[in-house]
Amino acid sequence: MHIYRFDSPKLDGLRRHEEDVPRPQRGEVLVRVHAVALNYRDLALLEGGILKPTRAGITPVSDGAGEIVEVGAGVTDLAVGQRVVGLFHPRWFGGPKRAERAIGSYGYDSDGWLAEYKVLSREAVVPLPDNLGYEQAATLPCAGVTAWNSVHGSAPAGPGQTVLTLGSGGVSIFALQYAKAMGARVIATTSSAAKAQRLLELGADEVINYRETPQWGARVKALTAGRGVDKVVEVGGPATIGQSLQAVAFDGEVVLVGFLGESGAPLDYFQLMQCGASLRSTNVGARPMLEACVRAPIEPLIDRVFGFDQARGAFEHLRSGQHLGKVVIRVAE
């Protein structure tokens, strides 16, 4: 089979190799991979910084979907021919977030999905409904589940509430779609008129261009009659958290999802205390959240699909920041 590995921990070190097809052991399944989806995490692992850098020799990509072609001994609840998608956290099957449940993450602790075949534990895959294609399903394990956790989480959004999403990446688009499906109002930010129009078409009620309005937190307050939003899906990190704290309602919630950079003004403790909102950090989510995502009444937005031999180009497209929605690699035709 063909499999990609980082021969050196940088993007130009991504190389395709020929290896034997693995065999499933007891409790495992062998999946023929049909599609994988990229996340900002895949780039962050390459660049080091806050996340630990990629190890040489590792296969990247945490998210994938495919067809079971062989089952190991003891597997009775899954069958050859069944279509499945993999969990982001292969050991987090439910319950509260704990550090040990993040062990084994694909693309860092263990080989990821950028290969023609992959062996997985039977508990680490979720069956797909007939209406969800492989490419759509591959977008869900990280971005879809993170957005679901953010919007549903401890205080689910709903009618009469307002959700703020930042930018047009995978998590933000999913959060917009889930929030609208739940009846909430959505305010979104973006950097261009073209992206703003697309966000409106996807259901955003208002869109703020953050390049034209750098103090967009105040604009959000104005759009909510001075109250602020009930929930902020905070994906920007240090560069945006200050404005998010201005935008959130006194009794609202800022959900800390990730970061798109490490630079930004230091966080003001008194601003944090006086905003009156709660902060909740996510770490993607557990298996039941992925099970909910595959049933959700939304269509994942795919920006572009690359061929398996174009894997490096897919990473470069993600790095460019020009995408709107998810970047996918089709592994099998």
Secondary structure, DSSP 4 states (H G I P E B T S, - for coil): -EEEEESSSSGGGEEEEE-PPP---TTEEEEEEEEEE--HHHHHHHH-TTSPPPPTT----SEEEEEEEEE-TT--S--TT-EEEE-SSTT--SSS--GGGGTT-BTTTB--S-BSEEEEEGGGEEEPPTT--HHHHHTIIIIIHHHHHHHHSSS---TT-EEEEESSSHHHHHHHHHHHHTT-EEEEEESSHHHHHHHHHTT-SEEEETTT-S-HHHHHHHHTTTS-EEEEEE-SGGGTHHHHHHHEEEEEEEEE---S-S--PPP-HHHHHHT--EEEE--S--HHHHHHHHHSS----EEEEEEGGGHHHHHHHHHHT--SSEEEEE---
